[in-house]
Amino acid sequence: MALLRDDGLDALTLRSVAERLDTTIASLYRHIASRDELIALIGDHVMGDIRFDRTGRGWRADVEALMRGMHRISVEQPLPPSTRSRAGYGPNMLRVVDAALGLFLEAGLTEEQAGYATITMLEFLASSAIRRAHRGQSPTGAAGSDGFDELLDALPAGQFSALRAAGDIYVSAPAGDIFDHSLAIFLDGVASQLPGPSQH
């Protein structure tokens, strides 16, 4: 983590880690098979920073707090997006999955529904981090929104009417707003599956 903070992801090699630890690459290979495994281990370590505090305001607020905590970690830590979508599970990731499943079960979802809700939650969080990294999206807007009007003007008239109407929002919505709206849509979907008249 110190190496990542000091020099960035590109500097994270087994050689540089060995030098930082004043040992040899051969020594590291006794414990870590590859750079990918090292990154996966760091990713699980980062998940240890996620808190599981209850809000006292019901399942929806608790799930939202968990998701916002995971989102904050994914934005703050200098890890590649692929780390967040790996199938491997360390102890900290298992704690996150267990907490999410527990919240959905307590809300009243069936075991199957809770499983799918947790999968969807994790994939949404991973795609949010990947989208920001790949599109160069900042908290204030999406890179590439400049020139969008010119692009539309160059297209045949009468086509892409929906894009002309709402395209500005699509290309320039701030990353924070995208996360907030997507989170609300996800939680509304979960709420729609709850039994009984009360879905909050």
Secondary structure as the mmCIF struct_conf table of DSSP 4:
data_model
#
loop_
_struct_conf.conf_type_id
_struct_conf.id
_struct_conf.beg_label_comp_id
_struct_conf.beg_label_asym_id
_struct_conf.beg_label_seq_id
_struct_conf.end_label_comp_id
_struct_conf.end_label_asym_id
_struct_conf.end_label_seq_id
HELX_RH_AL_P HELX_RH_AL_P1 ALA A 2 ASP A 7
HELX_RH_3T_P HELX_RH_3T_P1 LEU A 9 ALA A 11
HELX_RH_AL_P HELX_RH_AL_P2 LEU A 14 ARG A 20
TURN_TY1_P TURN_TY1_P1 LEU A 21 ASP A 22
BEND BEND1 THR A 23 THR A 23
HELX_RH_AL_P HELX_RH_AL_P3 ILE A 25 TYR A 29
TURN_TY1_P TURN_TY1_P2 ARG A 30 HIS A 31
BEND BEND2 ALA A 33 ALA A 33
HELX_RH_AL_P HELX_RH_AL_P4 ARG A 35 MET A 47
TURN_TY1_P TURN_TY1_P3 GLY A 48 ASP A 49
BEND BEND3 GLY A 56 ARG A 57
HELX_RH_AL_P HELX_RH_AL_P5 TRP A 59 GLU A 76
BEND BEND4 GLN A 77 GLN A 77
HELX_RH_3T_P HELX_RH_3T_P2 PRO A 81 SER A 85
BEND BEND5 ALA A 87 ALA A 87
HELX_RH_AL_P HELX_RH_AL_P6 PRO A 91 ALA A 107
TURN_TY1_P TURN_TY1_P4 GLY A 108 GLY A 108
HELX_RH_AL_P HELX_RH_AL_P7 GLU A 111 ARG A 135
TURN_TY1_P TURN_TY1_P5 GLY A 136 GLY A 136
STRN STRN1 SER A 138 SER A 138
TURN_TY1_P TURN_TY1_P6 PRO A 139 THR A 140
STRN STRN2 GLY A 141 GLY A 141
TURN_TY1_P TURN_TY1_P7 ALA A 143 GLY A 144
TURN_TY1_P TURN_TY1_P8 ASP A 146 GLY A 147
HELX_RH_AL_P HELX_RH_AL_P8 PHE A 148 ALA A 154
BEND BEND6 LEU A 155 LEU A 155
HELX_LH_PP_P HELX_LH_PP_P1 PRO A 156 PRO A 156
TURN_TY1_P TURN_TY1_P9 ALA A 157 GLY A 158
BEND BEND7 GLN A 159 GLN A 159
HELX_RH_AL_P HELX_RH_AL_P9 SER A 161 SER A 172
HELX_RH_AL_P HELX_RH_AL_P10 ALA A 175 SER A 192
TURN_TY1_P TURN_TY1_P10 GLN A 193 GLN A 193
BEND BEND8 LEU A 194 PRO A 197
#
